[in-house]
Amino acid sequence: DTAVSQTPKYLVTQMGNDKSIKCEQNLGHDTMYWYKQDSKKFLKIMFSYNNKELIINETVPNRFSPKSPDKAHLNLHINSLELGDSAVYFCASARSWRGETQYFGPGTRLLVL
Amino acid sequence: TQLLEQSPQFLSIQEGENLTVYCNSSSVFSSLQWYRQEPGEGPVLLVTVVTGGEVKKLKRLTFQFGDARKDSSLHITAAQPGDTGLYLCAQTQGAQKLVFGQGTRLTINP
């Protein structure tokens, strides 16, 4: 059983398009995260939700809008995609926001042409 | 924001050799986590170290936390091709978010 799953695994799209990536966790965790890993493998947090409420928003362009319909799901919608958005996006979950172990999904590889 | 520096950035060695990678900061860590990320996958937690001077072992991997809690090392004995991956150290900041180092990309050649 996959603990943290993401769809799609690969996403190739044109500049200017709008796209969404989805994340689901079946661990019963309260906290979920979105990270971006760039071409140099640097992994940086973007957003965090705890029980459907946004608790971390790290200086991310407002073209990126996360949504948590329930605590098992955290989606990421990106408007007006730019070349620099090309990266691997990882979802993660944790039992709580208090520095607990984070479990990562397999990543979504986004390529903007 | 505290920066974590990992060294070396790249390391390629032969199967059976030993190696050590490092994670350093100018400030004190409250705790430190080591993750391994295999190609095409997300990072997986290997260990958390909390106490200065702490040593933890995970089979052939030995993790050490510096006495002053400003540095950590990961030593692998008799490396195997299955150890290949990106090794990331991370620190919890403000009890809410993980801040990662830039990673060490390790390749073990058969």
Interface residues (C-beta under 8 A of the other chain):
Chain A: V4 Y33 K40 K41 F42 L43 K44 I45 S48 I55 I56 E58 F90 A92 W97 R98 G99 T101 Q102 Y103 F104 G105 P106 G107
Chain B: S31 Q33 Q37 G40 E41 G42 P43 V44 L45 T48 L86 L88 T92 A95 Q96 K97 L98 V99 F100 Q102 G103 R105
